[in-house]
């Protein structure tokens, strides 16, 4: 049985392709590729894998890229609020509660990062 974490040669997930397209669009709006890569906080190899829609990035990597771009994960993959409301309703999740929980998590992550940053 093939390893579930590695796509076969030539196979690419739909999510990886969506992220690749979005990164290409966002990089085109950036002054230069190097500053864009630095802003994302991922290594060059990881960035170019993402840009080509290759590999199998972790959800944490995708979340980090979205946060560095000051976007939600949903915005990064191009989902609108209407799409999210429809999807969460379908599975019985309150959309507004979900947005609130995500905002709280982002705030907590920011506070933790600030607390861990060495002071000069």
N, CA and C atoms as a LAMMPS dump frame, in Angstrom:
ITEM: TIMESTEP
0
ITEM: NUMBER OF ATOMS
360
ITEM: BOX BOUNDS ff ff ff
-5.0000000000000000e+02 5.0000000000000000e+02
-5.0000000000000000e+02 5.0000000000000000e+02
-5.0000000000000000e+02 5.0000000000000000e+02
ITEM: ATOMS id mol type element x y z
1 1 1 N 0.85 -1.18 0
2 1 2 C 0 0 0
3 1 3 C 0.894 1.241 0
4 2 1 N 0.623 2.239 -0.875
5 2 2 C 1.445 3.436 -0.923
6 2 3 C 1.309 4.264 0.356
7 3 1 N 2.359 4.981 0.696
8 3 2 C 2.359 5.863 1.855
9 3 3 C 1.312 6.95 1.648
10 4 1 N 0.422 7.134 2.619
11 4 2 C -0.672 8.099 2.484
12 4 3 C -0.178 9.54 2.497
13 5 1 N 1.024 9.797 3.017
14 5 2 C 1.528 11.163 3.112
15 5 3 C 2.24 11.611 1.851
16 6 1 N 2.573 10.711 0.957
17 6 2 C 3.311 11.097 -0.249
18 6 3 C 2.501 10.748 -1.496
19 7 1 N 2.144 11.764 -2.291
20 7 2 C 1.436 11.446 -3.53
21 7 3 C 2.369 10.727 -4.492
22 8 1 N 1.797 9.917 -5.329
23 8 2 C 2.602 9.237 -6.349
24 8 3 C 3.162 10.26 -7.318
25 9 1 N 4.227 9.878 -7.992
26 9 2 C 4.856 10.761 -8.984
27 9 3 C 3.798 11.236 -9.979
28 10 1 N 3.725 12.536 -10.163
29 10 2 C 2.78 13.098 -11.128
30 10 3 C 1.413 13.406 -10.545
31 11 1 N 1.133 12.949 -9.303
32 11 2 C -0.148 13.23 -8.673
33 11 3 C -0.032 14.469 -7.799
34 12 1 N -1.054 15.283 -7.834
35 12 2 C -1.073 16.475 -7.006
36 12 3 C -2.489 16.634 -6.47
37 13 1 N -2.602 17.015 -5.196
38 13 2 C -3.93 17.175 -4.615
39 13 3 C -4.562 18.477 -5.105
40 14 1 N -5.864 18.516 -5.052
41 14 2 C -6.588 19.717 -5.444
42 14 3 C -6.209 20.867 -4.522
43 15 1 N -6.116 20.599 -3.212
44 15 2 C -5.743 21.638 -2.263
45 15 3 C -4.359 22.192 -2.582
46 16 1 N -3.416 21.324 -2.89
47 16 2 C -2.061 21.781 -3.231
48 16 3 C -2.089 22.66 -4.476
49 17 1 N -2.93 22.331 -5.433
50 17 2 C -3.033 23.135 -6.654
51 17 3 C -3.666 24.497 -6.372
52 18 1 N -4.678 24.52 -5.497
53 18 2 C -5.32 25.788 -5.138
54 18 3 C -4.311 26.689 -4.445
55 19 1 N -3.554 26.129 -3.517
56 19 2 C -2.548 26.913 -2.799
57 19 3 C -1.48 27.415 -3.768
58 20 1 N -1.077 26.579 -4.697
59 20 2 C -0.073 26.987 -5.683
60 20 3 C -0.572 28.18 -6.504
61 21 1 N -1.793 28.118 -6.959
62 21 2 C -2.362 29.208 -7.754
63 21 3 C -2.433 30.49 -6.928
64 22 1 N -2.905 30.386 -5.671
65 22 2 C -3.004 31.571 -4.809
66 22 3 C -1.63 32.172 -4.535
67 23 1 N -0.626 31.323 -4.278
68 23 2 C 0.714 31.842 -4.014
69 23 3 C 1.29 32.527 -5.251
70 24 1 N 1.024 31.967 -6.413
71 24 2 C 1.487 32.601 -7.646
72 24 3 C 0.839 33.972 -7.806
73 25 1 N -0.46 34.065 -7.521
74 25 2 C -1.155 35.347 -7.619
75 25 3 C -0.588 36.358 -6.635
76 26 1 N -0.378 35.919 -5.397
77 26 2 C 0.113 36.823 -4.356
78 26 3 C 1.563 37.223 -4.59
79 27 1 N 2.375 36.298 -5.085
80 27 2 C 3.772 36.631 -5.387
81 27 3 C 3.84 37.667 -6.502
82 28 1 N 2.945 37.557 -7.479
83 28 2 C 2.93 38.518 -8.591
84 28 3 C 2.631 39.933 -8.094
85 29 1 N 1.927 40.053 -6.97
86 29 2 C 1.608 41.357 -6.396
87 29 3 C 2.723 41.877 -5.489
88 30 1 N 3.689 41.037 -5.201
89 30 2 C 4.787 41.391 -4.302
90 30 3 C 5.899 42.086 -5.09
91 31 1 N 6.658 42.969 -4.434
92 31 2 C 7.748 43.662 -5.141
93 31 3 C 8.796 42.705 -5.723
94 32 1 N 9.114 41.634 -4.975
95 32 2 C 10.07 40.657 -5.502
96 32 3 C 9.864 39.316 -4.791
97 33 1 N 10.317 38.254 -5.439
98 33 2 C 10.103 36.903 -4.924
99 33 3 C 10.803 36.673 -3.596
100 34 1 N 12.014 37.178 -3.442
101 34 2 C 12.782 36.941 -2.214
102 34 3 C 12.08 37.499 -0.983
103 35 1 N 11.574 38.717 -1.07
104 35 2 C 10.879 39.29 0.087
105 35 3 C 9.576 38.549 0.355
106 36 1 N 8.935 38.072 -0.699
107 36 2 C 7.697 37.306 -0.526
108 36 3 C 7.986 35.993 0.191
109 37 1 N 9.029 35.293 -0.214
110 37 2 C 9.401 34.028 0.432
111 37 3 C 9.741 34.276 1.897
112 38 1 N 10.504 35.327 2.165
113 38 2 C 10.876 35.646 3.547
114 38 3 C 9.637 35.935 4.392
115 39 1 N 8.674 36.62 3.809
116 39 2 C 7.441 36.956 4.526
117 39 3 C 6.681 35.703 4.941
118 40 1 N 6.73 34.658 4.102
119 40 2 C 5.978 33.437 4.382
120 40 3 C 6.552 32.634 5.545
121 41 1 N 7.847 32.781 5.799
122 41 2 C 8.446 32.057 6.913
123 41 3 C 8.65 30.577 6.664
124 42 1 N 8.775 30.188 5.419
125 42 2 C 9.083 28.787 5.085
126 42 3 C 10.387 28.771 4.294
127 43 1 N 11.023 27.628 4.264
128 43 2 C 12.253 27.494 3.504
129 43 3 C 11.995 27.603 2.007
130 44 1 N 13.066 27.924 1.275
131 44 2 C 12.937 28.059 -0.183
132 44 3 C 12.429 26.773 -0.827
133 45 1 N 12.955 25.64 -0.387
134 45 2 C 12.518 24.36 -0.957
135 45 3 C 11.041 24.117 -0.728
136 46 1 N 10.589 24.39 0.497
137 46 2 C 9.165 24.24 0.816
138 46 3 C 8.334 25.187 -0.026
139 47 1 N 8.81 26.429 -0.139
140 47 2 C 8.063 27.413 -0.93
141 47 3 C 7.912 26.947 -2.381
142 48 1 N 9.004 26.498 -2.985
143 48 2 C 8.925 26.108 -4.388
144 48 3 C 8.095 24.839 -4.578
145 49 1 N 8.093 23.949 -3.574
146 49 2 C 7.18 22.796 -3.629
147 49 3 C 5.735 23.281 -3.594
148 50 1 N 5.435 24.227 -2.695
149 50 2 C 4.08 24.786 -2.614
150 50 3 C 3.698 25.472 -3.918
151 51 1 N 4.618 26.215 -4.467
152 51 2 C 4.368 26.974 -5.691
153 51 3 C 4.081 26.057 -6.881
154 52 1 N 4.68 24.878 -6.883
155 52 2 C 4.457 23.91 -7.965
156 52 3 C 3.316 22.946 -7.651
157 53 1 N 2.719 23.076 -6.455
158 53 2 C 1.627 22.173 -6.077
159 53 3 C 2.119 20.775 -5.797
160 54 1 N 3.37 20.662 -5.385
161 54 2 C 3.959 19.352 -5.119
162 54 3 C 4.056 19.111 -3.63
163 55 1 N 4.285 17.872 -3.295
164 55 2 C 4.44 17.519 -1.898
165 55 3 C 3.103 17.438 -1.198
166 56 1 N 3.178 17.367 0.097
167 56 2 C 1.979 17.242 0.911
168 56 3 C 2.171 18.115 2.148
169 57 1 N 1.993 19.434 2.004
170 57 2 C 2.25 20.317 3.14
171 57 3 C 1.317 19.995 4.304
172 58 1 N 1.832 20.149 5.503
173 58 2 C 0.993 19.925 6.675
174 58 3 C 0.01 21.07 6.816
175 59 1 N -1.043 20.809 7.555
176 59 2 C -2.022 21.854 7.82
177 59 3 C -1.347 23.001 8.568
178 60 1 N -0.428 22.681 9.453
179 60 2 C 0.292 23.722 10.211
180 60 3 C 1.086 24.635 9.268
181 61 1 N 1.725 24.048 8.258
182 61 2 C 2.475 24.854 7.288
183 61 3 C 1.528 25.782 6.533
184 62 1 N 0.4 25.253 6.109
185 62 2 C -0.568 26.064 5.366
186 62 3 C -1.13 27.169 6.261
187 63 1 N -1.421 26.839 7.525
188 63 2 C -1.909 27.849 8.466
189 63 3 C -0.862 28.941 8.687
190 64 1 N 0.423 28.543 8.81
191 64 2 C 1.491 29.516 9.025
192 64 3 C 1.615 30.452 7.824
193 65 1 N 1.545 29.892 6.621
194 65 2 C 1.616 30.718 5.408
195 65 3 C 0.443 31.7 5.381
196 66 1 N -0.755 31.218 5.667
197 66 2 C -1.932 32.093 5.672
198 66 3 C -1.767 33.208 6.701
199 67 1 N -1.3 32.86 7.895
200 67 2 C -1.124 33.864 8.949
201 67 3 C -0.088 34.904 8.539
202 68 1 N 1.001 34.465 7.933
203 68 2 C 2.044 35.397 7.503
204 68 3 C 1.538 36.33 6.409
205 69 1 N 0.537 35.885 5.665
206 69 2 C -0.069 36.715 4.626
207 69 3 C -1.245 37.524 5.175
208 70 1 N -1.455 37.404 6.494
209 70 2 C -2.551 38.086 7.183
210 70 3 C -3.903 37.691 6.589
211 71 1 N -4.04 36.396 6.335
212 71 2 C -5.286 35.85 5.811
213 71 3 C -5.68 34.659 6.677
214 72 1 N -6.942 34.308 6.627
215 72 2 C -7.354 33.063 7.261
216 72 3 C -7.019 31.929 6.294
217 73 1 N -6.997 30.743 6.811
218 73 2 C -6.785 29.573 5.961
219 73 3 C -7.84 29.537 4.859
220 74 1 N -9.056 29.903 5.225
221 74 2 C -10.157 29.886 4.267
222 74 3 C -9.934 30.897 3.145
223 75 1 N -9.459 32.077 3.51
224 75 2 C -9.184 33.105 2.496
225 75 3 C -8.068 32.651 1.565
226 76 1 N -7.053 32.001 2.136
227 76 2 C -5.934 31.541 1.317
228 76 3 C -6.401 30.589 0.222
229 77 1 N -7.33 29.715 0.555
230 77 2 C -7.798 28.765 -0.456
231 77 3 C -8.987 29.283 -1.247
232 78 1 N -9.367 30.552 -0.995
233 78 2 C -10.374 31.192 -1.835
234 78 3 C -11.822 30.946 -1.459
235 79 1 N -12.06 30.505 -0.218
236 79 2 C -13.444 30.302 0.207
237 79 3 C -14.026 31.615 0.72
238 80 1 N -15.246 31.882 0.356
239 80 2 C -15.924 33.093 0.813
240 80 3 C -16.699 32.793 2.094
241 81 1 N -17.133 33.838 2.767
242 81 2 C -17.964 33.646 3.957
243 81 3 C -19.227 32.867 3.615
244 82 1 N -19.803 33.14 2.463
245 82 2 C -21.021 32.417 2.056
246 82 3 C -20.731 30.921 1.895
247 83 1 N -19.587 30.585 1.297
248 83 2 C -19.202 29.171 1.156
249 83 3 C -19.069 28.517 2.523
250 84 1 N -18.409 29.215 3.443
251 84 2 C -18.177 28.668 4.774
252 84 3 C -19.47 28.535 5.563
253 85 1 N -20.33 29.519 5.455
254 85 2 C -21.622 29.432 6.153
255 85 3 C -22.417 28.221 5.661
256 86 1 N -22.423 28.021 4.351
257 86 2 C -23.15 26.893 3.774
258 86 3 C -22.558 25.558 4.235
259 87 1 N -21.229 25.464 4.228
260 87 2 C -20.559 24.217 4.607
261 87 3 C -20.734 23.906 6.09
262 88 1 N -20.586 24.928 6.949
263 88 2 C -20.73 24.674 8.382
264 88 3 C -22.169 24.339 8.741
265 89 1 N -23.116 24.974 8.084
266 89 2 C -24.53 24.671 8.34
267 89 3 C -24.837 23.218 7.973
268 90 1 N -24.245 22.779 6.869
269 90 2 C -24.47 21.415 6.398
270 90 3 C -24.043 20.372 7.436
271 91 1 N -22.981 20.669 8.203
272 91 2 C -22.49 19.702 9.193
273 91 3 C -22.886 20.063 10.62
274 92 1 N -23.75 21.079 10.777
275 92 2 C -24.288 21.413 12.085
276 92 3 C -23.37 22.237 12.975
277 93 1 N -22.489 23.034 12.388
278 93 2 C -21.588 23.887 13.151
279 93 3 C -22.044 25.326 12.992
280 94 1 N -22.064 26.061 14.104
281 94 2 C -22.423 27.471 14.055
282 94 3 C -21.237 28.266 13.513
283 95 1 N -21.43 28.888 12.381
284 95 2 C -20.35 29.621 11.71
285 95 3 C -19.786 30.736 12.571
286 96 1 N -20.654 31.484 13.223
287 96 2 C -20.186 32.606 14.029
288 96 3 C -19.349 32.129 15.22
289 97 1 N -19.742 30.997 15.817
290 97 2 C -18.941 30.429 16.902
291 97 3 C -17.579 29.978 16.387
292 98 1 N -17.56 29.389 15.207
293 98 2 C -16.304 28.947 14.607
294 98 3 C -15.382 30.14 14.364
295 99 1 N -15.901 31.212 13.774
296 99 2 C -15.083 32.411 13.527
297 99 3 C -14.551 32.986 14.844
298 100 1 N -15.397 32.999 15.86
299 100 2 C -14.971 33.504 17.167
300 100 3 C -13.854 32.657 17.756
301 101 1 N -13.995 31.346 17.654
302 101 2 C -12.969 30.441 18.187
303 101 3 C -11.655 30.61 17.422
304 102 1 N -11.728 30.766 16.111
305 102 2 C -10.516 30.969 15.32
306 102 3 C -9.851 32.298 15.656
307 103 1 N -10.659 33.333 15.887
308 103 2 C -10.097 34.632 16.263
309 103 3 C -9.413 34.548 17.629
310 104 1 N -10.032 33.831 18.575
311 104 2 C -9.424 33.653 19.894
312 104 3 C -8.107 32.888 19.787
313 105 1 N -8.094 31.87 18.943
314 105 2 C -6.872 31.087 18.773
315 105 3 C -5.761 31.952 18.176
316 106 1 N -6.102 32.765 17.18
317 106 2 C -5.102 33.631 16.564
318 106 3 C -4.549 34.611 17.594
319 107 1 N -5.417 35.167 18.419
320 107 2 C -4.995 36.09 19.466
321 107 3 C -4.069 35.378 20.45
322 108 1 N -4.441 34.166 20.864
323 108 2 C -3.615 33.403 21.803
324 108 3 C -2.262 33.062 21.171
325 109 1 N -2.26 32.648 19.907
326 109 2 C -0.997 32.341 19.219
327 109 3 C -0.092 33.568 19.158
328 110 1 N -0.685 34.735 18.912
329 110 2 C 0.083 35.975 18.846
330 110 3 C 0.691 36.302 20.205
331 111 1 N -0.081 36.125 21.262
332 111 2 C 0.419 36.394 22.618
333 111 3 C 1.535 35.432 22.992
334 112 1 N 1.394 34.167 22.642
335 112 2 C 2.424 33.177 22.941
336 112 3 C 3.709 33.506 22.182
337 113 1 N 3.56 33.835 20.913
338 113 2 C 4.736 34.195 20.102
339 113 3 C 5.441 35.417 20.673
340 114 1 N 4.67 36.405 21.098
341 114 2 C 5.271 37.611 21.672
342 114 3 C 5.98 37.295 22.98
343 115 1 N 5.409 36.414 23.766
344 115 2 C 6.016 36.047 25.05
345 115 3 C 7.302 35.256 24.84
346 116 1 N 7.388 34.529 23.754
347 116 2 C 8.567 33.701 23.49
348 116 3 C 9.668 34.457 22.757
349 117 1 N 9.355 35.649 22.253
350 117 2 C 10.346 36.44 21.542
351 117 3 C 11.322 37.034 22.561
352 118 1 N 12.622 36.795 22.364
353 118 2 C 13.601 37.343 23.324
354 118 3 C 13.549 38.859 23.347
355 119 1 N 13.626 39.404 24.525
356 119 2 C 13.627 40.867 24.714
357 119 3 C 15.051 41.366 24.68
358 120 1 N 15.253 42.536 24.107
359 120 2 C 16.605 43.127 24.038
360 120 3 C 16.807 44.103 25.157
